[in-house]
Amino acid sequence: MRQCVWLVWLLLLGVVAGCPVTQSQDTPVDYKYLKDQVTDSGYYLYIPSTYDGKKTYPLVITLHGT
């Protein structure tokens, strides 16, 4: 039984040690903070620098805490 426990710990250590460490990505600095005039609620708007107004893109809305 003890050998089985040590084997599990050894395998777990090998799995954890083999996980890659991801590099932190820089966050875009061109977010715009806007406020709704009716509800006075604020939100952030990000438009990428590669945005082309003549193309169609999907709309992505992120709701936090709802």
mmCIF file of the N, C-alpha and C atoms, coordinates in Angstrom:
data_MODEL
# 
_entry.id   MODEL 
# 
loop_
_atom_site.group_PDB 
_atom_site.id 
_atom_site.type_symbol 
_atom_site.label_atom_id 
_atom_site.label_alt_id 
_atom_site.label_comp_id 
_atom_site.label_asym_id 
_atom_site.label_entity_id 
_atom_site.label_seq_id 
_atom_site.pdbx_PDB_ins_code 
_atom_site.Cartn_x 
_atom_site.Cartn_y 
_atom_site.Cartn_z 
_atom_site.occupancy 
_atom_site.B_iso_or_equiv 
_atom_site.pdbx_formal_charge 
_atom_site.auth_seq_id 
_atom_site.auth_comp_id 
_atom_site.auth_asym_id 
_atom_site.auth_atom_id 
_atom_site.pdbx_PDB_model_num 
ATOM 1   N N  . MET A 1 1  ? 0.824   -1.193 0.000   1.00 0.00 ? 1  MET A N  1 
ATOM 2   C CA . MET A 1 1  ? 0.000   0.000  0.000   1.00 0.00 ? 1  MET A CA 1 
ATOM 3   C C  . MET A 1 1  ? 0.871   1.261  0.000   1.00 0.00 ? 1  MET A C  1 
ATOM 4   N N  . ARG A 1 2  ? 1.950   1.245  0.808   1.00 0.00 ? 2  ARG A N  1 
ATOM 5   C CA . ARG A 1 2  ? 2.833   2.419  0.874   1.00 0.00 ? 2  ARG A CA 1 
ATOM 6   C C  . ARG A 1 2  ? 3.502   2.669  -0.472  1.00 0.00 ? 2  ARG A C  1 
ATOM 7   N N  . GLN A 1 3  ? 3.854   1.581  -1.154  1.00 0.00 ? 3  GLN A N  1 
ATOM 8   C CA . GLN A 1 3  ? 4.499   1.740  -2.456  1.00 0.00 ? 3  GLN A CA 1 
ATOM 9   C C  . GLN A 1 3  ? 3.532   2.374  -3.453  1.00 0.00 ? 3  GLN A C  1 
ATOM 10  N N  . CYS A 1 4  ? 2.274   2.027  -3.348  1.00 0.00 ? 4  CYS A N  1 
ATOM 11  C CA . CYS A 1 4  ? 1.260   2.584  -4.245  1.00 0.00 ? 4  CYS A CA 1 
ATOM 12  C C  . CYS A 1 4  ? 1.103   4.091  -4.007  1.00 0.00 ? 4  CYS A C  1 
ATOM 13  N N  . VAL A 1 5  ? 1.105   4.497  -2.739  1.00 0.00 ? 5  VAL A N  1 
ATOM 14  C CA . VAL A 1 5  ? 0.979   5.916  -2.405  1.00 0.00 ? 5  VAL A CA 1 
ATOM 15  C C  . VAL A 1 5  ? 2.180   6.686  -2.940  1.00 0.00 ? 5  VAL A C  1 
ATOM 16  N N  . TRP A 1 6  ? 3.389   6.133  -2.745  1.00 0.00 ? 6  TRP A N  1 
ATOM 17  C CA . TRP A 1 6  ? 4.590   6.802  -3.249  1.00 0.00 ? 6  TRP A CA 1 
ATOM 18  C C  . TRP A 1 6  ? 4.580   6.880  -4.774  1.00 0.00 ? 6  TRP A C  1 
ATOM 19  N N  . LEU A 1 7  ? 4.088   5.847  -5.413  1.00 0.00 ? 7  LEU A N  1 
ATOM 20  C CA . LEU A 1 7  ? 4.018   5.840  -6.869  1.00 0.00 ? 7  LEU A CA 1 
ATOM 21  C C  . LEU A 1 7  ? 3.056   6.913  -7.373  1.00 0.00 ? 7  LEU A C  1 
ATOM 22  N N  . VAL A 1 8  ? 1.928   7.049  -6.702  1.00 0.00 ? 8  VAL A N  1 
ATOM 23  C CA . VAL A 1 8  ? 0.956   8.084  -7.082  1.00 0.00 ? 8  VAL A CA 1 
ATOM 24  C C  . VAL A 1 8  ? 1.571   9.468  -6.910  1.00 0.00 ? 8  VAL A C  1 
ATOM 25  N N  . TRP A 1 9  ? 2.252   9.701  -5.787  1.00 0.00 ? 9  TRP A N  1 
ATOM 26  C CA . TRP A 1 9  ? 2.901   11.000 -5.552  1.00 0.00 ? 9  TRP A CA 1 
ATOM 27  C C  . TRP A 1 9  ? 3.972   11.274 -6.603  1.00 0.00 ? 9  TRP A C  1 
ATOM 28  N N  . LEU A 1 10 ? 4.737   10.269 -6.946  1.00 0.00 ? 10 LEU A N  1 
ATOM 29  C CA . LEU A 1 10 ? 5.788   10.425 -7.938  1.00 0.00 ? 10 LEU A CA 1 
ATOM 30  C C  . LEU A 1 10 ? 5.198   10.750 -9.312  1.00 0.00 ? 10 LEU A C  1 
ATOM 31  N N  . LEU A 1 11 ? 4.139   10.062 -9.685  1.00 0.00 ? 11 LEU A N  1 
ATOM 32  C CA . LEU A 1 11 ? 3.478   10.347 -10.959 1.00 0.00 ? 11 LEU A CA 1 
ATOM 33  C C  . LEU A 1 11 ? 2.869   11.745 -10.968 1.00 0.00 ? 11 LEU A C  1 
ATOM 34  N N  . LEU A 1 12 ? 2.258   12.134 -9.866  1.00 0.00 ? 12 LEU A N  1 
ATOM 35  C CA . LEU A 1 12 ? 1.665   13.468 -9.765  1.00 0.00 ? 12 LEU A CA 1 
ATOM 36  C C  . LEU A 1 12 ? 2.737   14.547 -9.878  1.00 0.00 ? 12 LEU A C  1 
ATOM 37  N N  . LEU A 1 13 ? 3.865   14.332 -9.229  1.00 0.00 ? 13 LEU A N  1 
ATOM 38  C CA . LEU A 1 13 ? 4.972   15.279 -9.312  1.00 0.00 ? 13 LEU A CA 1 
ATOM 39  C C  . LEU A 1 13 ? 5.481   15.386 -10.751 1.00 0.00 ? 13 LEU A C  1 
ATOM 40  N N  . GLY A 1 14 ? 5.557   14.276 -11.442 1.00 0.00 ? 14 GLY A N  1 
ATOM 41  C CA . GLY A 1 14 ? 5.995   14.290 -12.834 1.00 0.00 ? 14 GLY A CA 1 
ATOM 42  C C  . GLY A 1 14 ? 5.033   15.035 -13.737 1.00 0.00 ? 14 GLY A C  1 
ATOM 43  N N  . VAL A 1 15 ? 3.744   14.887 -13.482 1.00 0.00 ? 15 VAL A N  1 
ATOM 44  C CA . VAL A 1 15 ? 2.739   15.592 -14.284 1.00 0.00 ? 15 VAL A CA 1 
ATOM 45  C C  . VAL A 1 15 ? 2.813   17.090 -14.030 1.00 0.00 ? 15 VAL A C  1 
ATOM 46  N N  . VAL A 1 16 ? 2.907   17.477 -12.763 1.00 0.00 ? 16 VAL A N  1 
ATOM 47  C CA . VAL A 1 16 ? 2.959   18.898 -12.424 1.00 0.00 ? 16 VAL A CA 1 
ATOM 48  C C  . VAL A 1 16 ? 4.241   19.532 -12.953 1.00 0.00 ? 16 VAL A C  1 
ATOM 49  N N  . ALA A 1 17 ? 5.343   18.835 -12.853 1.00 0.00 ? 17 ALA A N  1 
ATOM 50  C CA . ALA A 1 17 ? 6.618   19.376 -13.324 1.00 0.00 ? 17 ALA A CA 1 
ATOM 51  C C  . ALA A 1 17 ? 6.640   19.502 -14.842 1.00 0.00 ? 17 ALA A C  1 
ATOM 52  N N  . GLY A 1 18 ? 5.847   18.708 -15.525 1.00 0.00 ? 18 GLY A N  1 
ATOM 53  C CA . GLY A 1 18 ? 5.829   18.751 -16.981 1.00 0.00 ? 18 GLY A CA 1 
ATOM 54  C C  . GLY A 1 18 ? 4.889   19.783 -17.564 1.00 0.00 ? 18 GLY A C  1 
ATOM 55  N N  . CYS A 1 19 ? 4.135   20.485 -16.730 1.00 0.00 ? 19 CYS A N  1 
ATOM 56  C CA . CYS A 1 19 ? 3.204   21.497 -17.226 1.00 0.00 ? 19 CYS A CA 1 
ATOM 57  C C  . CYS A 1 19 ? 3.971   22.746 -17.645 1.00 0.00 ? 19 CYS A C  1 
ATOM 58  N N  . PRO A 1 20 ? 3.681   23.266 -18.830 1.00 0.00 ? 20 PRO A N  1 
ATOM 59  C CA . PRO A 1 20 ? 4.392   24.464 -19.275 1.00 0.00 ? 20 PRO A CA 1 
ATOM 60  C C  . PRO A 1 20 ? 3.926   25.706 -18.513 1.00 0.00 ? 20 PRO A C  1 
ATOM 61  N N  . VAL A 1 21 ? 4.826   26.641 -18.374 1.00 0.00 ? 21 VAL A N  1 
ATOM 62  C CA . VAL A 1 21 ? 4.498   27.915 -17.740 1.00 0.00 ? 21 VAL A CA 1 
ATOM 63  C C  . VAL A 1 21 ? 4.192   28.901 -18.854 1.00 0.00 ? 21 VAL A C  1 
ATOM 64  N N  . THR A 1 22 ? 3.020   29.494 -18.819 1.00 0.00 ? 22 THR A N  1 
ATOM 65  C CA . THR A 1 22 ? 2.643   30.431 -19.870 1.00 0.00 ? 22 THR A CA 1 
ATOM 66  C C  . THR A 1 22 ? 3.201   31.810 -19.571 1.00 0.00 ? 22 THR A C  1 
ATOM 67  N N  . GLN A 1 23 ? 3.553   32.502 -20.615 1.00 0.00 ? 23 GLN A N  1 
ATOM 68  C CA . GLN A 1 23 ? 4.040   33.867 -20.480 1.00 0.00 ? 23 GLN A CA 1 
ATOM 69  C C  . GLN A 1 23 ? 2.848   34.801 -20.321 1.00 0.00 ? 23 GLN A C  1 
ATOM 70  N N  . SER A 1 24 ? 2.988   35.799 -19.484 1.00 0.00 ? 24 SER A N  1 
ATOM 71  C CA . SER A 1 24 ? 1.900   36.753 -19.324 1.00 0.00 ? 24 SER A CA 1 
ATOM 72  C C  . SER A 1 24 ? 1.817   37.609 -20.581 1.00 0.00 ? 24 SER A C  1 
ATOM 73  N N  . GLN A 1 25 ? 0.601   37.843 -21.025 1.00 0.00 ? 25 GLN A N  1 
ATOM 74  C CA . GLN A 1 25 ? 0.395   38.641 -22.221 1.00 0.00 ? 25 GLN A CA 1 
ATOM 75  C C  . GLN A 1 25 ? 0.079   40.070 -21.818 1.00 0.00 ? 25 GLN A C  1 
ATOM 76  N N  . ASP A 1 26 ? 0.620   40.995 -22.570 1.00 0.00 ? 26 ASP A N  1 
ATOM 77  C CA . ASP A 1 26 ? 0.333   42.393 -22.291 1.00 0.00 ? 26 ASP A CA 1 
ATOM 78  C C  . ASP A 1 26 ? -1.130  42.683 -22.598 1.00 0.00 ? 26 ASP A C  1 
ATOM 79  N N  . THR A 1 27 ? -1.765  43.410 -21.725 1.00 0.00 ? 27 THR A N  1 
ATOM 80  C CA . THR A 1 27 ? -3.153  43.785 -21.958 1.00 0.00 ? 27 THR A CA 1 
ATOM 81  C C  . THR A 1 27 ? -3.184  45.032 -22.823 1.00 0.00 ? 27 THR A C  1 
ATOM 82  N N  . PRO A 1 28 ? -4.164  45.118 -23.689 1.00 0.00 ? 28 PRO A N  1 
ATOM 83  C CA . PRO A 1 28 ? -4.255  46.305 -24.540 1.00 0.00 ? 28 PRO A CA 1 
ATOM 84  C C  . PRO A 1 28 ? -4.461  47.558 -23.689 1.00 0.00 ? 28 PRO A C  1 
ATOM 85  N N  . VAL A 1 29 ? -3.844  48.629 -24.085 1.00 0.00 ? 29 VAL A N  1 
ATOM 86  C CA . VAL A 1 29 ? -3.956  49.857 -23.309 1.00 0.00 ? 29 VAL A CA 1 
ATOM 87  C C  . VAL A 1 29 ? -4.961  50.822 -23.913 1.00 0.00 ? 29 VAL A C  1 
ATOM 88  N N  . ASP A 1 30 ? -5.571  50.442 -25.008 1.00 0.00 ? 30 ASP A N  1 
ATOM 89  C CA . ASP A 1 30 ? -6.498  51.362 -25.647 1.00 0.00 ? 30 ASP A CA 1 
ATOM 90  C C  . ASP A 1 30 ? -7.962  51.016 -25.377 1.00 0.00 ? 30 ASP A C  1 
ATOM 91  N N  . TYR A 1 31 ? -8.242  50.589 -24.149 1.00 0.00 ? 31 TYR A N  1 
ATOM 92  C CA . TYR A 1 31 ? -9.622  50.428 -23.720 1.00 0.00 ? 31 TYR A CA 1 
ATOM 93  C C  . TYR A 1 31 ? -10.209 51.810 -23.487 1.00 0.00 ? 31 TYR A C  1 
ATOM 94  N N  . LYS A 1 32 ? -11.481 51.961 -23.771 1.00 0.00 ? 32 LYS A N  1 
ATOM 95  C CA . LYS A 1 32 ? -12.159 53.223 -23.478 1.00 0.00 ? 32 LYS A CA 1 
ATOM 96  C C  . LYS A 1 32 ? -13.226 52.950 -22.430 1.00 0.00 ? 32 LYS A C  1 
ATOM 97  N N  . TYR A 1 33 ? -13.274 53.779 -21.411 1.00 0.00 ? 33 TYR A N  1 
ATOM 98  C CA . TYR A 1 33 ? -14.296 53.648 -20.382 1.00 0.00 ? 33 TYR A CA 1 
ATOM 99  C C  . TYR A 1 33 ? -15.422 54.611 -20.725 1.00 0.00 ? 33 TYR A C  1 
ATOM 100 N N  . LEU A 1 34 ? -16.619 54.070 -20.892 1.00 0.00 ? 34 LEU A N  1 
ATOM 101 C CA . LEU A 1 34 ? -17.782 54.873 -21.244 1.00 0.00 ? 34 LEU A CA 1 
ATOM 102 C C  . LEU A 1 34 ? -18.868 54.677 -20.204 1.00 0.00 ? 34 LEU A C  1 
ATOM 103 N N  . LYS A 1 35 ? -19.762 55.655 -20.091 1.00 0.00 ? 35 LYS A N  1 
ATOM 104 C CA . LYS A 1 35 ? -20.893 55.559 -19.161 1.00 0.00 ? 35 LYS A CA 1 
ATOM 105 C C  . LYS A 1 35 ? -22.192 55.715 -19.923 1.00 0.00 ? 35 LYS A C  1 
ATOM 106 N N  . ASP A 1 36 ? -23.154 54.873 -19.560 1.00 0.00 ? 36 ASP A N  1 
ATOM 107 C CA . ASP A 1 36 ? -24.486 54.979 -20.128 1.00 0.00 ? 36 ASP A CA 1 
ATOM 108 C C  . ASP A 1 36 ? -25.179 56.188 -19.505 1.00 0.00 ? 36 ASP A C  1 
ATOM 109 N N  . GLN A 1 37 ? -25.782 57.031 -20.327 1.00 0.00 ? 37 GLN A N  1 
ATOM 110 C CA . GLN A 1 37 ? -26.399 58.256 -19.825 1.00 0.00 ? 37 GLN A CA 1 
ATOM 111 C C  . GLN A 1 37 ? -27.672 57.993 -19.034 1.00 0.00 ? 37 GLN A C  1 
ATOM 112 N N  . VAL A 1 38 ? -28.366 56.922 -19.357 1.00 0.00 ? 38 VAL A N  1 
ATOM 113 C CA . VAL A 1 38 ? -29.637 56.638 -18.681 1.00 0.00 ? 38 VAL A CA 1 
ATOM 114 C C  . VAL A 1 38 ? -29.406 55.970 -17.333 1.00 0.00 ? 38 VAL A C  1 
ATOM 115 N N  . THR A 1 39 ? -28.616 54.907 -17.316 1.00 0.00 ? 39 THR A N  1 
ATOM 116 C CA . THR A 1 39 ? -28.429 54.135 -16.080 1.00 0.00 ? 39 THR A CA 1 
ATOM 117 C C  . THR A 1 39 ? -27.191 54.549 -15.294 1.00 0.00 ? 39 THR A C  1 
ATOM 118 N N  . ASP A 1 40 ? -26.353 55.376 -15.871 1.00 0.00 ? 40 ASP A N  1 
ATOM 119 C CA . ASP A 1 40 ? -25.104 55.818 -15.257 1.00 0.00 ? 40 ASP A CA 1 
ATOM 120 C C  . ASP A 1 40 ? -24.165 54.639 -14.967 1.00 0.00 ? 40 ASP A C  1 
ATOM 121 N N  . SER A 1 41 ? -24.361 53.536 -15.691 1.00 0.00 ? 41 SER A N  1 
ATOM 122 C CA . SER A 1 41 ? -23.487 52.368 -15.558 1.00 0.00 ? 41 SER A CA 1 
ATOM 123 C C  . SER A 1 41 ? -22.296 52.531 -16.490 1.00 0.00 ? 41 SER A C  1 
ATOM 124 N N  . GLY A 1 42 ? -21.127 52.127 -16.002 1.00 0.00 ? 42 GLY A N  1 
ATOM 125 C CA . GLY A 1 42 ? -19.929 52.238 -16.818 1.00 0.00 ? 42 GLY A CA 1 
ATOM 126 C C  . GLY A 1 42 ? -19.571 50.924 -17.484 1.00 0.00 ? 42 GLY A C  1 
ATOM 127 N N  . TYR A 1 43 ? -18.870 51.019 -18.591 1.00 0.00 ? 43 TYR A N  1 
ATOM 128 C CA . TYR A 1 43 ? -18.396 49.832 -19.289 1.00 0.00 ? 43 TYR A CA 1 
ATOM 129 C C  . TYR A 1 43 ? -17.131 50.184 -20.060 1.00 0.00 ? 43 TYR A C  1 
ATOM 130 N N  . TYR A 1 44 ? -16.374 49.151 -20.408 1.00 0.00 ? 44 TYR A N  1 
ATOM 131 C CA . TYR A 1 44 ? -15.147 49.329 -21.175 1.00 0.00 ? 44 TYR A CA 1 
ATOM 132 C C  . TYR A 1 44 ? -15.388 48.909 -22.613 1.00 0.00 ? 44 TYR A C  1 
ATOM 133 N N  . LEU A 1 45 ? -14.852 49.668 -23.535 1.00 0.00 ? 45 LEU A N  1 
ATOM 134 C CA . LEU A 1 45 ? -14.953 49.366 -24.955 1.00 0.00 ? 45 LEU A CA 1 
ATOM 135 C C  . LEU A 1 45 ? -13.547 49.224 -25.519 1.00 0.00 ? 45 LEU A C  1 
ATOM 136 N N  . TYR A 1 46 ? -13.312 48.129 -26.206 1.00 0.00 ? 46 TYR A N  1 
ATOM 137 C CA . TYR A 1 46 ? -12.012 47.903 -26.843 1.00 0.00 ? 46 TYR A CA 1 
ATOM 138 C C  . TYR A 1 46 ? -12.230 47.664 -28.326 1.00 0.00 ? 46 TYR A C  1 
ATOM 139 N N  . ILE A 1 47 ? -11.583 48.459 -29.141 1.00 0.00 ? 47 ILE A N  1 
ATOM 140 C CA . ILE A 1 47 ? -11.608 48.280 -30.588 1.00 0.00 ? 47 ILE A CA 1 
ATOM 141 C C  . ILE A 1 47 ? -10.164 48.050 -31.027 1.00 0.00 ? 47 ILE A C  1 
ATOM 142 N N  . PRO A 1 48 ? -9.858  46.869 -31.577 1.00 0.00 ? 48 PRO A N  1 
ATOM 143 C CA . PRO A 1 48 ? -8.479  46.568 -31.976 1.00 0.00 ? 48 PRO A CA 1 
ATOM 144 C C  . PRO A 1 48 ? -7.976  47.535 -33.050 1.00 0.00 ? 48 PRO A C  1 
ATOM 145 N N  . SER A 1 49 ? -6.689  47.734 -33.081 1.00 0.00 ? 49 SER A N  1 
ATOM 146 C CA . SER A 1 49 ? -6.096  48.638 -34.071 1.00 0.00 ? 49 SER A CA 1 
ATOM 147 C C  . SER A 1 49 ? -6.254  48.097 -35.490 1.00 0.00 ? 49 SER A C  1 
ATOM 148 N N  . THR A 1 50 ? -6.488  46.793 -35.618 1.00 0.00 ? 50 THR A N  1 
ATOM 149 C CA . THR A 1 50 ? -6.659  46.183 -36.941 1.00 0.00 ? 50 THR A CA 1 
ATOM 150 C C  . THR A 1 50 ? -8.117  46.181 -37.397 1.00 0.00 ? 50 THR A C  1 
ATOM 151 N N  . TYR A 1 51 ? -8.985  46.841 -36.654 1.00 0.00 ? 51 TYR A N  1 
ATOM 152 C CA . TYR A 1 51 ? -10.411 46.874 -36.989 1.00 0.00 ? 51 TYR A CA 1 
ATOM 153 C C  . TYR A 1 51 ? -10.625 47.595 -38.315 1.00 0.00 ? 51 TYR A C  1 
ATOM 154 N N  . ASP A 1 52 ? -11.425 46.986 -39.180 1.00 0.00 ? 52 ASP A N  1 
ATOM 155 C CA . ASP A 1 52 ? -11.798 47.588 -40.459 1.00 0.00 ? 52 ASP A CA 1 
ATOM 156 C C  . ASP A 1 52 ? -13.312 47.735 -40.464 1.00 0.00 ? 52 ASP A C  1 
ATOM 157 N N  . GLY A 1 53 ? -13.800 48.953 -40.494 1.00 0.00 ? 53 GLY A N  1 
ATOM 158 C CA . GLY A 1 53 ? -15.232 49.223 -40.435 1.00 0.00 ? 53 GLY A CA 1 
ATOM 159 C C  . GLY A 1 53 ? -16.012 48.708 -41.631 1.00 0.00 ? 53 GLY A C  1 
ATOM 160 N N  . LYS A 1 54 ? -15.321 48.330 -42.701 1.00 0.00 ? 54 LYS A N  1 
ATOM 161 C CA . LYS A 1 54 ? -15.996 47.833 -43.899 1.00 0.00 ? 54 LYS A CA 1 
ATOM 162 C C  . LYS A 1 54 ? -16.250 46.331 -43.842 1.00 0.00 ? 54 LYS A C  1 
ATOM 163 N N  . LYS A 1 55 ? -15.620 45.650 -42.886 1.00 0.00 ? 55 LYS A N  1 
ATOM 164 C CA . LYS A 1 55 ? -15.813 44.206 -42.723 1.00 0.00 ? 55 LYS A CA 1 
ATOM 165 C C  . LYS A 1 55 ? -16.859 43.943 -41.647 1.00 0.00 ? 55 LYS A C  1 
ATOM 166 N N  . THR A 1 56 ? -17.430 42.754 -41.686 1.00 0.00 ? 56 THR A N  1 
ATOM 167 C CA . THR A 1 56 ? -18.364 42.360 -40.628 1.00 0.00 ? 56 THR A CA 1 
ATOM 168 C C  . THR A 1 56 ? -17.628 41.484 -39.621 1.00 0.00 ? 56 THR A C  1 
ATOM 169 N N  . TYR A 1 57 ? -17.921 41.700 -38.352 1.00 0.00 ? 57 TYR A N  1 
ATOM 170 C CA . TYR A 1 57 ? -17.297 40.960 -37.261 1.00 0.00 ? 57 TYR A CA 1 
ATOM 171 C C  . TYR A 1 57 ? -18.379 40.502 -36.295 1.00 0.00 ? 57 TYR A C  1 
ATOM 172 N N  . PRO A 1 58 ? -18.139 39.406 -35.568 1.00 0.00 ? 58 PRO A N  1 
ATOM 173 C CA . PRO A 1 58 ? -19.092 39.008 -34.530 1.00 0.00 ? 58 PRO A CA 1 
ATOM 174 C C  . PRO A 1 58 ? -18.987 39.958 -33.335 1.00 0.00 ? 58 PRO A C  1 
ATOM 175 N N  . LEU A 1 59 ? -20.085 40.143 -32.661 1.00 0.00 ? 59 LEU A N  1 
ATOM 176 C CA . LEU A 1 59 ? -20.112 40.974 -31.462 1.00 0.00 ? 59 LEU A CA 1 
ATOM 177 C C  . LEU A 1 59 ? -19.845 40.089 -30.255 1.00 0.00 ? 59 LEU A C  1 
ATOM 178 N N  . VAL A 1 60 ? -18.891 40.472 -29.429 1.00 0.00 ? 60 VAL A N  1 
ATOM 179 C CA . VAL A 1 60 ? -18.548 39.720 -28.225 1.00 0.00 ? 60 VAL A CA 1 
ATOM 180 C C  . VAL A 1 60 ? -18.866 40.596 -27.029 1.00 0.00 ? 60 VAL A C  1 
ATOM 181 N N  . ILE A 1 61 ? -19.739 40.105 -26.156 1.00 0.00 ? 61 ILE A N  1 
ATOM 182 C CA . ILE A 1 61 ? -20.118 40.839 -24.948 1.00 0.00 ? 61 ILE A CA 1 
ATOM 183 C C  . ILE A 1 61 ? -19.722 39.988 -23.754 1.00 0.00 ? 61 ILE A C  1 
ATOM 184 N N  . THR A 1 62 ? -18.996 40.576 -22.823 1.00 0.00 ? 62 THR A N  1 
ATOM 185 C CA . THR A 1 62 ? -18.585 39.874 -21.617 1.00 0.00 ? 62 THR A CA 1 
ATOM 186 C C  . THR A 1 62 ? -19.309 40.482 -20.433 1.00 0.00 ? 62 THR A C  1 
ATOM 187 N N  . LEU A 1 63 ? -20.056 39.657 -19.710 1.00 0.00 ? 63 LEU A N  1 
ATOM 188 C CA . LEU A 1 63 ? -20.779 40.117 -18.530 1.00 0.00 ? 63 LEU A CA 1 
ATOM 189 C C  . LEU A 1 63 ? -20.146 39.477 -17.308 1.00 0.00 ? 63 LEU A C  1 
ATOM 190 N N  . HIS A 1 64 ? -19.687 40.284 -16.390 1.00 0.00 ? 64 HIS A N  1 
ATOM 191 C CA . HIS A 1 64 ? -19.043 39.788 -15.186 1.00 0.00 ? 64 HIS A CA 1 
ATOM 192 C C  . HIS A 1 64 ? -19.983 39.978 -14.004 1.00 0.00 ? 64 HIS A C  1 
ATOM 193 N N  . GLY A 1 65 ? -20.228 38.912 -13.282 1.00 0.00 ? 65 GLY A N  1 
ATOM 194 C CA . GLY A 1 65 ? -21.030 39.008 -12.067 1.00 0.00 ? 65 GLY A CA 1 
ATOM 195 C C  . GLY A 1 65 ? -22.526 39.026 -12.290 1.00 0.00 ? 65 GLY A C  1 
ATOM 196 N N  . THR A 1 66 ? -22.968 38.560 -13.445 1.00 0.00 ? 66 THR A N  1 
ATOM 197 C CA . THR A 1 66 ? -24.414 38.526 -13.671 1.00 0.00 ? 66 THR A CA 1 
ATOM 198 C C  . THR A 1 66 ? -24.915 37.109 -13.684 1.00 0.00 ? 66 THR A C  1 
# 
